Amino acid sequence: MMLPTLRLLLHEDAPAMELAYFWAAVLLALTPVLIFGTIGVLVVRKAWREERGTRNAEGGTHGPA
């Protein structure tokens, strides 16, 4: 297990390893974006729902009667 990995690391023309490093970098960059983006979307949706619920409880958004 360790010997083939070391061989690939020492070999300069290893496109498979370069591809693996590329996808690892892409995953490292996208993971926090997806996690924090999802959390942000959920928080904003919850805030909008609460605001809409407050407006509906106050009688909507009509003008003075």
Phi and psi in radians as a Rosetta constraint file:
Dihedral C 1 N 2 CA 2 C 2 CIRCULARHARMONIC -1.325 0.35
Dihedral N 2 CA 2 C 2 N 3 CIRCULARHARMONIC -0.636 0.35
Dihedral C 2 N 3 CA 3 C 3 CIRCULARHARMONIC -1.115 0.35
Dihedral N 3 CA 3 C 3 N 4 CIRCULARHARMONIC -0.804 0.35
Dihedral C 3 N 4 CA 4 C 4 CIRCULARHARMONIC -1.106 0.35
Dihedral N 4 CA 4 C 4 N 5 CIRCULARHARMONIC -0.612 0.35
Dihedral C 4 N 5 CA 5 C 5 CIRCULARHARMONIC -1.151 0.35
Dihedral N 5 CA 5 C 5 N 6 CIRCULARHARMONIC -0.778 0.35
Dihedral C 5 N 6 CA 6 C 6 CIRCULARHARMONIC -1.119 0.35
Dihedral N 6 CA 6 C 6 N 7 CIRCULARHARMONIC -0.666 0.35
Dihedral C 6 N 7 CA 7 C 7 CIRCULARHARMONIC -1.088 0.35
Dihedral N 7 CA 7 C 7 N 8 CIRCULARHARMONIC -0.724 0.35
Dihedral C 7 N 8 CA 8 C 8 CIRCULARHARMONIC -1.176 0.35
Dihedral N 8 CA 8 C 8 N 9 CIRCULARHARMONIC -0.634 0.35
Dihedral C 8 N 9 CA 9 C 9 CIRCULARHARMONIC -1.199 0.35
Dihedral N 9 CA 9 C 9 N 10 CIRCULARHARMONIC -0.632 0.35
Dihedral C 9 N 10 CA 10 C 10 CIRCULARHARMONIC -1.409 0.35
Dihedral N 10 CA 10 C 10 N 11 CIRCULARHARMONIC -0.398 0.35
Dihedral C 10 N 11 CA 11 C 11 CIRCULARHARMONIC -1.388 0.35
Dihedral N 11 CA 11 C 11 N 12 CIRCULARHARMONIC 2.186 0.35
Dihedral C 11 N 12 CA 12 C 12 CIRCULARHARMONIC -1.316 0.35
Dihedral N 12 CA 12 C 12 N 13 CIRCULARHARMONIC -0.608 0.35
Dihedral C 12 N 13 CA 13 C 13 CIRCULARHARMONIC -1.667 0.35
Dihedral N 13 CA 13 C 13 N 14 CIRCULARHARMONIC 1.325 0.35
Dihedral C 13 N 14 CA 14 C 14 CIRCULARHARMONIC -2.139 0.35
Dihedral N 14 CA 14 C 14 N 15 CIRCULARHARMONIC 1.441 0.35
Dihedral C 14 N 15 CA 15 C 15 CIRCULARHARMONIC -1.106 0.35
Dihedral N 15 CA 15 C 15 N 16 CIRCULARHARMONIC -0.505 0.35
Dihedral C 15 N 16 CA 16 C 16 CIRCULARHARMONIC -1.156 0.35
Dihedral N 16 CA 16 C 16 N 17 CIRCULARHARMONIC -0.716 0.35
Dihedral C 16 N 17 CA 17 C 17 CIRCULARHARMONIC -1.217 0.35
Dihedral N 17 CA 17 C 17 N 18 CIRCULARHARMONIC -0.654 0.35
Dihedral C 17 N 18 CA 18 C 18 CIRCULARHARMONIC -1.111 0.35
Dihedral N 18 CA 18 C 18 N 19 CIRCULARHARMONIC -0.681 0.35
Dihedral C 18 N 19 CA 19 C 19 CIRCULARHARMONIC -1.142 0.35
Dihedral N 19 CA 19 C 19 N 20 CIRCULARHARMONIC -0.715 0.35
Dihedral C 19 N 20 CA 20 C 20 CIRCULARHARMONIC -1.099 0.35
Dihedral N 20 CA 20 C 20 N 21 CIRCULARHARMONIC -0.737 0.35
Dihedral C 20 N 21 CA 21 C 21 CIRCULARHARMONIC -1.134 0.35
Dihedral N 21 CA 21 C 21 N 22 CIRCULARHARMONIC -0.682 0.35
Dihedral C 21 N 22 CA 22 C 22 CIRCULARHARMONIC -1.068 0.35
Dihedral N 22 CA 22 C 22 N 23 CIRCULARHARMONIC -0.865 0.35
Dihedral C 22 N 23 CA 23 C 23 CIRCULARHARMONIC -1.186 0.35
Dihedral N 23 CA 23 C 23 N 24 CIRCULARHARMONIC -0.566 0.35
Dihedral C 23 N 24 CA 24 C 24 CIRCULARHARMONIC -1.110 0.35
Dihedral N 24 CA 24 C 24 N 25 CIRCULARHARMONIC -0.722 0.35
Dihedral C 24 N 25 CA 25 C 25 CIRCULARHARMONIC -1.154 0.35
Dihedral N 25 CA 25 C 25 N 26 CIRCULARHARMONIC -0.695 0.35
Dihedral C 25 N 26 CA 26 C 26 CIRCULARHARMONIC -1.096 0.35
Dihedral N 26 CA 26 C 26 N 27 CIRCULARHARMONIC -0.785 0.35
Dihedral C 26 N 27 CA 27 C 27 CIRCULARHARMONIC -1.124 0.35
Dihedral N 27 CA 27 C 27 N 28 CIRCULARHARMONIC -0.697 0.35
Dihedral C 27 N 28 CA 28 C 28 CIRCULARHARMONIC -1.104 0.35
Dihedral N 28 CA 28 C 28 N 29 CIRCULARHARMONIC -0.604 0.35
Dihedral C 28 N 29 CA 29 C 29 CIRCULARHARMONIC -1.365 0.35
Dihedral N 29 CA 29 C 29 N 30 CIRCULARHARMONIC -0.679 0.35
Dihedral C 29 N 30 CA 30 C 30 CIRCULARHARMONIC -1.417 0.35
Dihedral N 30 CA 30 C 30 N 31 CIRCULARHARMONIC -0.477 0.35
Dihedral C 30 N 31 CA 31 C 31 CIRCULARHARMONIC -1.025 0.35
Dihedral N 31 CA 31 C 31 N 32 CIRCULARHARMONIC -0.922 0.35
Dihedral C 31 N 32 CA 32 C 32 CIRCULARHARMONIC -1.133 0.35
Dihedral N 32 CA 32 C 32 N 33 CIRCULARHARMONIC -0.593 0.35
Dihedral C 32 N 33 CA 33 C 33 CIRCULARHARMONIC -1.098 0.35
Dihedral N 33 CA 33 C 33 N 34 CIRCULARHARMONIC -0.788 0.35
Dihedral C 33 N 34 CA 34 C 34 CIRCULARHARMONIC -1.154 0.35
Dihedral N 34 CA 34 C 34 N 35 CIRCULARHARMONIC -0.742 0.35
Dihedral C 34 N 35 CA 35 C 35 CIRCULARHARMONIC -1.146 0.35
Dihedral N 35 CA 35 C 35 N 36 CIRCULARHARMONIC -0.938 0.35
Dihedral C 35 N 36 CA 36 C 36 CIRCULARHARMONIC -1.233 0.35
Dihedral N 36 CA 36 C 36 N 37 CIRCULARHARMONIC -0.542 0.35
Dihedral C 36 N 37 CA 37 C 37 CIRCULARHARMONIC -1.119 0.35
Dihedral N 37 CA 37 C 37 N 38 CIRCULARHARMONIC -0.748 0.35
Dihedral C 37 N 38 CA 38 C 38 CIRCULARHARMONIC -1.109 0.35
Dihedral N 38 CA 38 C 38 N 39 CIRCULARHARMONIC -0.775 0.35
Dihedral C 38 N 39 CA 39 C 39 CIRCULARHARMONIC -1.066 0.35
Dihedral N 39 CA 39 C 39 N 40 CIRCULARHARMONIC -0.756 0.35
Dihedral C 39 N 40 CA 40 C 40 CIRCULARHARMONIC -1.081 0.35
Dihedral N 40 CA 40 C 40 N 41 CIRCULARHARMONIC -0.767 0.35
Dihedral C 40 N 41 CA 41 C 41 CIRCULARHARMONIC -1.092 0.35
Dihedral N 41 CA 41 C 41 N 42 CIRCULARHARMONIC -0.746 0.35
Dihedral C 41 N 42 CA 42 C 42 CIRCULARHARMONIC -1.128 0.35
Dihedral N 42 CA 42 C 42 N 43 CIRCULARHARMONIC -0.702 0.35
Dihedral C 42 N 43 CA 43 C 43 CIRCULARHARMONIC -1.148 0.35
Dihedral N 43 CA 43 C 43 N 44 CIRCULARHARMONIC -0.771 0.35
Dihedral C 43 N 44 CA 44 C 44 CIRCULARHARMONIC -1.129 0.35
Dihedral N 44 CA 44 C 44 N 45 CIRCULARHARMONIC -0.733 0.35
Dihedral C 44 N 45 CA 45 C 45 CIRCULARHARMONIC -1.083 0.35
Dihedral N 45 CA 45 C 45 N 46 CIRCULARHARMONIC -0.727 0.35
Dihedral C 45 N 46 CA 46 C 46 CIRCULARHARMONIC -1.125 0.35
Dihedral N 46 CA 46 C 46 N 47 CIRCULARHARMONIC -0.715 0.35
Dihedral C 46 N 47 CA 47 C 47 CIRCULARHARMONIC -1.115 0.35
Dihedral N 47 CA 47 C 47 N 48 CIRCULARHARMONIC -0.747 0.35
Dihedral C 47 N 48 CA 48 C 48 CIRCULARHARMONIC -1.103 0.35
Dihedral N 48 CA 48 C 48 N 49 CIRCULARHARMONIC -0.708 0.35
Dihedral C 48 N 49 CA 49 C 49 CIRCULARHARMONIC -1.118 0.35
Dihedral N 49 CA 49 C 49 N 50 CIRCULARHARMONIC -0.743 0.35
Dihedral C 49 N 50 CA 50 C 50 CIRCULARHARMONIC -1.136 0.35
Dihedral N 50 CA 50 C 50 N 51 CIRCULARHARMONIC -0.712 0.35
Dihedral C 50 N 51 CA 51 C 51 CIRCULARHARMONIC -1.105 0.35
Dihedral N 51 CA 51 C 51 N 52 CIRCULARHARMONIC -0.754 0.35
Dihedral C 51 N 52 CA 52 C 52 CIRCULARHARMONIC -1.135 0.35
Dihedral N 52 CA 52 C 52 N 53 CIRCULARHARMONIC -0.679 0.35
Dihedral C 52 N 53 CA 53 C 53 CIRCULARHARMONIC -1.134 0.35
Dihedral N 53 CA 53 C 53 N 54 CIRCULARHARMONIC -0.671 0.35
Dihedral C 53 N 54 CA 54 C 54 CIRCULARHARMONIC -1.157 0.35
Dihedral N 54 CA 54 C 54 N 55 CIRCULARHARMONIC -0.758 0.35
Dihedral C 54 N 55 CA 55 C 55 CIRCULARHARMONIC -1.094 0.35
Dihedral N 55 CA 55 C 55 N 56 CIRCULARHARMONIC -0.727 0.35
Dihedral C 55 N 56 CA 56 C 56 CIRCULARHARMONIC -1.166 0.35
Dihedral N 56 CA 56 C 56 N 57 CIRCULARHARMONIC -0.629 0.35
Dihedral C 56 N 57 CA 57 C 57 CIRCULARHARMONIC -1.213 0.35
Dihedral N 57 CA 57 C 57 N 58 CIRCULARHARMONIC -0.496 0.35
Dihedral C 57 N 58 CA 58 C 58 CIRCULARHARMONIC -1.510 0.35
Dihedral N 58 CA 58 C 58 N 59 CIRCULARHARMONIC 0.010 0.35
Dihedral C 58 N 59 CA 59 C 59 CIRCULARHARMONIC 1.808 0.35
Dihedral N 59 CA 59 C 59 N 60 CIRCULARHARMONIC 0.310 0.35
Dihedral C 59 N 60 CA 60 C 60 CIRCULARHARMONIC 1.549 0.35
Dihedral N 60 CA 60 C 60 N 61 CIRCULARHARMONIC -2.824 0.35
Dihedral C 60 N 61 CA 61 C 61 CIRCULARHARMONIC -2.030 0.35
Dihedral N 61 CA 61 C 61 N 62 CIRCULARHARMONIC 0.472 0.35
Dihedral C 61 N 62 CA 62 C 62 CIRCULARHARMONIC -1.273 0.35
Dihedral N 62 CA 62 C 62 N 63 CIRCULARHARMONIC 2.883 0.35
Dihedral C 62 N 63 CA 63 C 63 CIRCULARHARMONIC -1.349 0.35
Dihedral N 63 CA 63 C 63 N 64 CIRCULARHARMONIC -3.022 0.35
Dihedral C 63 N 64 CA 64 C 64 CIRCULARHARMONIC -1.122 0.35
Dihedral N 64 CA 64 C 64 N 65 CIRCULARHARMONIC 2.538 0.35
